[in-house]
Amino acid sequence: MAIATTDQAFREVMTVDPPEPTTPFDLARRDFVYGHVWRRPGLERRERRLVTLACVAAADSPHPIEEHAYAALNSGDLTLAEMLELVLHFAVYCGWPKASHLEGVIRAQWTRIRQERGEEIAPWPVLDNGTLGLADWDARLARGAQEFAEVNLIGAPAADTPYSHAGIINYVFGHVWQRPGLSRRDRRFITVACVGVSDAPMPIMAHVGSALHSGDISKAEMDELILHFSAYSGFAKGDALRRTADEAWNRSES
């Protein structure tokens, strides 16, 4: 691909001019990651941003987190509200400390963008408690078990440990997966990237398989997700996702 085309691809994704490549890494990032992977037609750019943000945030990569948070907001591909929903969903699957850092970066990049545009920097509104979902515990747990089954395509676990009762049924599926700020399809992209980067065999199998078998992500889209994930989290981790996706797909076809 011509240098001018790869540079333009970088500008379209990152919303800034590309740096001058001086190392093999720089050249590969420009030509392969931006010139090829980001330009492939299999996924929307917004969906690639969901995967990228999960990968760089999970990797604790300060500069890439800043770059991609800025680009996602500055491009308009993700709204501020969607970015903040991504933070909460990411916290569930990759941990609250990493999510805390990601949210801090988003705050800083949002301020930077407003300053660059000469716009007023207004305080963020305090959220209404009504957004927290059902307050009746029995109803919330019942709805959480239903959401678990709809997302994972199997019955919810018994509520017999704090992890499954308070964590999985009550909070993760009783609240987070039901929040309206992102679609279920969006949440699947984030989740697959998170469990992949975490090297978690059972969650990888569960979430890759349910994303495919639900029809929320097609096999071709999953293959594109895995290639994009591999560019940001490594091809060894990507191979684990690929093998799981192929096995899950073959089971559904047999």
C-alpha positions in Angstrom: 0.0 0.0 0.0 1.3 3.5 -0.9 2.7 5.5 2.0 0.2 8.3 1.3 -2.7 5.8 1.7 -1.3 4.3 4.9 -0.8 7.8 6.3 -4.3 8.7 5.5 -5.5 5.6 7.2 -3.7 6.6 10.3 -5.3 10.1 10.2 -8.7 8.6 9.8 -8.4 6.4 12.8 -6.3 8.5 15.1 -7.5 11.9 14.0 -4.0 13.3 14.1 -1.1 13.3 11.6 1.1 10.1 11.7 4.6 10.3 13.3 7.6 9.8 11.0 8.5 6.1 11.2 12.1 5.5 12.4 12.1 1.8 13.5 10.8 -1.5 12.1 8.0 -1.3 14.8 6.9 2.1 13.5 6.8 0.9 9.9 4.9 -2.3 10.8 2.4 -0.3 12.9 1.8 2.1 10.0 1.6 -0.4 7.2 0.0 -3.4 8.8 -2.0 -2.1 11.8 -3.4 1.1 10.2 -2.8 0.4 6.5 -4.3 -3.1 6.6 -6.1 -4.1 9.8 -8.1 -1.0 10.5 -9.1 -0.7 6.8 -10.5 -4.2 6.4 -14.2 -4.2 5.7 -15.3 -7.0 8.1 -16.1 -4.7 11.0 -17.3 -1.1 11.5 -14.6 1.3 12.8 -16.6 1.9 15.9 -16.6 -1.8 16.7 -12.8 -1.9 16.2 -12.5 0.9 18.7 -14.4 -1.1 21.3 -11.9 -4.0 20.9 -8.9 -1.7 20.8 -9.8 0.3 23.9 -10.3 -3.0 25.9 -6.9 -4.3 24.7 -4.8 -1.2 25.4 -6.6 -0.6 28.8 -6.0 -4.2 29.8 -2.3 -3.9 28.8 -1.8 -0.9 31.0 -0.3 1.0 28.1 -0.3 4.7 29.1 0.4 6.3 25.7 -1.8 4.0 23.6 -4.7 4.4 26.1 -4.4 8.2 25.7 -4.1 8.0 21.9 -7.1 5.7 21.5 -9.4 7.4 24.0 -8.7 10.7 22.3 -9.3 9.3 18.8 -12.5 7.5 19.8 -13.9 10.7 21.2 -12.5 13.2 18.7 -13.7 11.1 15.8 -17.2 11.0 17.1 -17.2 7.2 16.7 -18.0 6.8 20.4 -19.9 9.3 22.5 -18.7 10.3 25.9 -21.7 8.4 27.4 -20.7 5.3 25.4 -17.1 5.6 26.5 -18.1 5.7 30.2 -20.4 2.7 29.7 -17.4 0.9 28.2 -15.4 1.7 31.4 -18.0 0.1 33.6 -18.3 -3.0 31.4 -14.5 -3.3 31.2 -14.2 -3.0 35.0 -16.3 -6.1 35.4 -14.1 -8.2 33.1 -10.6 -6.7 33.5 -10.8 -5.2 37.0 -11.6 -1.9 38.7 -8.0 -0.5 39.1 -7.5 -0.7 35.3 -10.9 0.8 34.7 -10.2 3.6 37.1 -7.1 4.5 35.1 -9.1 4.3 31.8 -11.8 6.6 33.1 -9.2 9.1 34.3 -7.7 9.1 30.8 -11.1 9.7 29.3 -11.8 12.6 31.6 -8.4 14.2 30.6 -8.9 13.6 26.8 -12.5 14.9 26.9 -11.1 18.1 28.5 -8.3 18.3 25.9 -10.8 18.0 23.0 -13.0 20.7 24.5 -10.0 23.0 24.9 -8.8 22.3 21.3 -12.2 23.2 20.0 -12.6 26.3 22.2 -15.7 24.9 23.8 -16.8 25.3 27.4 -15.7 22.6 29.8 -18.9 21.9 31.9 -19.1 19.7 34.9 -20.4 16.2 34.2 -24.0 15.7 35.4 -24.7 13.6 38.5 -26.5 10.5 37.4 -30.0 9.7 38.7 -30.4 6.7 41.0 -33.1 5.4 38.7 -30.4 4.3 36.3 -29.3 1.6 38.9 -32.1 -0.7 37.9 -34.4 -2.8 40.1 -34.3 -2.1 43.8 -36.2 -5.2 44.8 -33.6 -7.9 45.4 -35.7 -10.9 44.5 -36.9 -9.3 41.3 -33.3 -8.2 40.5 -31.9 -11.7 41.0 -34.6 -13.2 38.9 -34.0 -10.8 36.1 -30.2 -11.3 36.5 -30.7 -15.1 36.1 -32.8 -14.5 33.0 -30.2 -12.1 31.5 -27.4 -14.6 32.2 -29.3 -17.3 30.3 -30.0 -14.9 27.4 -26.4 -13.8 27.1 -24.7 -17.1 27.8 -27.3 -19.5 26.3 -27.2 -21.7 29.5 -28.9 -21.5 32.8 -27.5 -19.2 35.5 -25.3 -20.7 38.3 -26.8 -21.4 41.7 -26.6 -18.4 44.0 -24.6 -20.3 46.6 -21.4 -18.2 46.8 -20.8 -14.5 47.1 -19.2 -14.6 43.6 -22.3 -16.0 41.9 -24.9 -14.5 44.1 -23.8 -10.9 44.7 -21.4 -10.7 41.7 -22.6 -12.6 38.7 -26.4 -12.8 39.1 -27.0 -9.6 41.0 -24.5 -7.2 39.5 -23.0 -8.4 36.3 -26.2 -9.7 34.7 -28.7 -8.2 37.1 -27.4 -4.8 36.2 -24.4 -4.2 33.9 -25.4 -6.2 30.9 -28.9 -4.6 31.0 -27.8 -1.0 31.0 -29.0 0.8 27.9 -25.8 2.8 27.2 -24.4 0.0 24.9 -26.1 -2.7 22.9 -25.6 -6.3 23.8 -23.6 -6.7 20.5 -21.3 -3.8 21.7 -20.9 -5.5 25.1 -19.9 -8.8 23.4 -17.1 -7.1 21.5 -15.7 -5.6 24.7 -16.2 -8.9 26.6 -14.5 -11.1 24.1 -11.5 -8.8 24.0 -11.4 -8.7 27.8 -11.5 -12.4 28.4 -9.1 -13.0 25.6 -6.5 -10.6 27.0 -7.0 -12.1 30.5 -6.1 -15.7 29.3 -9.2 -17.1 30.9 -10.1 -20.4 29.3 -13.6 -20.9 30.6 -14.8 -17.3 30.0 -13.2 -17.4 26.6 -15.1 -20.5 25.7 -18.3 -19.2 27.2 -18.3 -15.7 25.6 -16.9 -16.6 22.2 -19.3 -19.5 21.9 -22.4 -17.5 23.0 -21.5 -14.5 20.8 -21.4 -16.9 17.8 -24.4 -19.1 18.7 -26.6 -16.2 19.6 -26.0 -14.6 16.2 -24.9 -11.4 17.8 -21.5 -11.8 16.1 -21.2 -13.8 12.9 -18.3 -16.2 12.3 -16.8 -13.8 9.7 -17.1 -10.9 12.2 -15.5 -13.0 14.9 -12.6 -13.8 12.7 -12.1 -10.0 12.1 -12.4 -9.3 15.8 -9.7 -11.9 16.5 -7.3 -10.4 13.9 -7.9 -6.9 15.3 -7.4 -8.2 18.8 -4.2 -9.9 17.8 -2.8 -6.7 16.5 -3.2 -5.1 19.9 -2.9 -8.0 22.4 -0.6 -10.4 20.5 -1.0 -13.2 18.1 -0.4 -15.9 20.7 -3.5 -14.6 22.7 -5.3 -14.3 19.4 -4.6 -17.9 18.6 -6.5 -19.0 21.7 -9.5 -17.0 20.6 -9.2 -18.4 17.1 -9.1 -22.0 18.2 -12.1 -21.5 20.5 -14.1 -19.8 17.8 -13.4 -22.5 15.3 -14.3 -25.3 17.7 -17.5 -23.5 18.7 -18.5 -22.9 15.1 -17.7 -26.5 14.1 -19.9 -27.8 16.9 -22.8 -25.6 15.8 -22.4 -26.8 12.2 -22.2 -30.5 13.0 
